Amino acid sequence: METPSHGPTGTIGTLKILVGALLMGLITATGVMFMLVQQGIHQPQPGLESLLLVLAILWPVTAGASLLIKGAMVKQARTRWEAEGGSGDDNALFPHFMSMTIVRAALLEGPGLFGAVTYLMTGKPLALIAPALSIAALGLMFPTEEKFRELVRSVTGKL
């Protein structure tokens, strides 16, 4: 696939900054909350252990939603691509990639932050699994030119 000079490379850089900011915010918030509890600055409150159950439901649901949204947005992009005759500039698919990436990143960041807050409120280290999973998932879906090309291949069938 030939990349025109007006391709999405600069925009992918902006998308990397956005997802990177979400990732760094999650890491920072988790670290601060961890230190607040470990240093005894914040005392966990008894009786909030039910937050762990909410977290155990929330993370898989939002991670699953992230995967479903990816599939739905690829299908939507393919439908539009085919309706337009299956031709055109591959870079026209970039808005789909951008929307999909932002929505998925937000869905993955949210339960991670909730896990950090749950740790702050309960002091239960088990709650830190959610931020760790969110950090890993955000790292795996981090936007790259290759991931955009994967979307193009999924939508157009072009290699």
C-alpha positions in Angstrom: 0.0 0.0 0.0 1.4 3.3 -1.0 1.2 6.0 1.6 0.5 9.4 0.2 2.4 12.4 1.5 -0.8 13.7 3.1 -1.3 10.4 5.0 -2.3 10.1 8.7 1.2 9.8 10.1 1.1 13.2 11.9 -2.4 12.5 13.1 -1.3 9.1 14.5 1.3 11.0 16.4 -1.5 13.1 18.0 -3.4 9.9 18.7 -0.3 8.5 20.4 -0.1 11.5 22.6 -3.7 11.2 23.6 -3.5 7.5 24.5 -0.1 8.0 26.1 -1.7 10.8 28.3 -4.4 8.4 29.4 -1.8 5.7 30.1 0.4 8.1 32.1 -2.5 9.5 34.0 -3.6 6.0 35.0 0.0 5.1 36.0 0.4 8.3 38.0 -3.0 8.1 39.7 -2.4 4.4 40.7 1.0 5.3 42.0 -0.2 8.2 44.1 -3.1 6.2 45.6 -0.7 3.3 46.3 1.7 5.6 48.1 -1.1 7.3 50.1 -2.2 4.0 51.5 1.3 2.6 52.0 2.5 5.7 53.8 -0.6 5.7 56.0 -1.6 9.1 54.7 -5.0 7.7 53.8 -6.7 5.1 56.0 -8.9 2.6 54.1 -12.5 2.6 55.2 -14.0 -0.7 56.5 -17.2 -2.0 54.9 -16.3 -1.1 51.3 -15.2 -4.5 50.2 -18.2 -4.7 47.9 -16.3 -2.3 45.6 -14.0 -5.3 44.8 -17.1 -7.2 43.5 -18.1 -4.2 41.4 -14.6 -4.0 40.1 -14.5 -7.7 39.3 -17.6 -7.2 37.1 -16.7 -3.8 35.7 -13.3 -4.7 34.2 -14.3 -7.7 32.1 -17.5 -5.9 30.9 -15.6 -2.8 29.7 -12.8 -4.9 28.2 -15.4 -6.9 26.4 -17.1 -3.7 25.3 -13.8 -2.5 23.9 -13.5 -5.6 21.8 -17.1 -5.4 20.6 -16.7 -1.8 19.7 -13.7 -2.6 17.6 -15.6 -5.2 15.7 -18.6 -3.0 15.3 -16.6 0.0 14.0 -14.7 -2.2 11.5 -18.0 -3.5 10.3 -19.4 0.0 10.0 -16.3 1.1 8.1 -16.5 -1.9 5.8 -20.2 -1.2 5.0 -19.4 2.5 4.1 -16.3 1.4 2.1 -18.4 -1.1 0.1 -21.3 1.4 -0.3 -18.8 3.8 -1.9 -17.8 1.2 -4.4 -14.8 -0.2 -2.5 -12.4 2.3 -3.9 -10.8 5.4 -2.7 -8.0 6.6 -0.5 -7.1 4.3 2.4 -6.5 7.4 4.5 -10.3 8.1 4.4 -10.5 5.3 6.9 -8.4 7.2 9.5 -11.4 8.9 11.2 -12.7 5.4 12.0 -9.4 4.4 13.4 -9.2 7.5 15.5 -12.7 7.2 16.9 -12.2 3.5 17.6 -8.9 4.1 19.4 -10.2 6.9 21.6 -13.4 5.0 22.6 -11.5 1.8 23.3 -8.8 3.6 25.3 -11.4 5.4 27.4 -13.2 2.1 28.1 -9.9 0.5 29.2 -8.7 3.4 31.3 -12.0 3.8 33.3 -11.9 0.5 35.2 -8.2 0.9 35.9 -8.9 4.2 37.6 -11.8 2.6 39.5 -9.4 -0.1 40.6 -6.9 2.5 41.9 -9.7 4.3 43.8 -11.0 1.0 45.1 -7.5 0.3 46.5 -7.4 3.7 48.1 -10.8 3.2 49.7 -10.3 -0.5 50.8 -6.6 -1.0 51.1 -7.0 -4.4 49.4 -4.1 -5.1 47.0 -6.4 -7.2 44.9 -7.9 -4.0 43.5 -4.5 -3.2 41.9 -5.1 -6.0 39.4 -7.5 -3.7 37.5 -5.0 -0.9 36.9 -2.3 -3.4 35.9 -4.7 -5.0 33.4 -5.7 -1.6 32.0 -2.1 -0.5 31.7 -1.3 -3.7 29.8 -4.3 -3.4 27.6 -3.7 0.2 26.8 -0.1 -0.7 25.9 -1.3 -3.5 23.6 -3.7 -1.2 21.7 -1.4 1.8 21.5 -1.9 3.4 18.1 0.7 2.8 15.4 0.9 3.1 11.7 0.8 -0.7 11.5 -2.4 -0.9 13.6 -4.0 1.6 11.1 -2.8 -0.6 8.2 -4.4 -3.6 10.0 -7.7 -1.7 10.0 -7.3 -0.9 6.3 -6.7 -4.6 5.6 -9.7 -5.6 7.7 -12.0 -3.1 5.9 -10.7 -3.3 2.3 -9.0 -6.6 2.0 -6.0 -4.9 0.6 -2.6 -6.2 1.6 
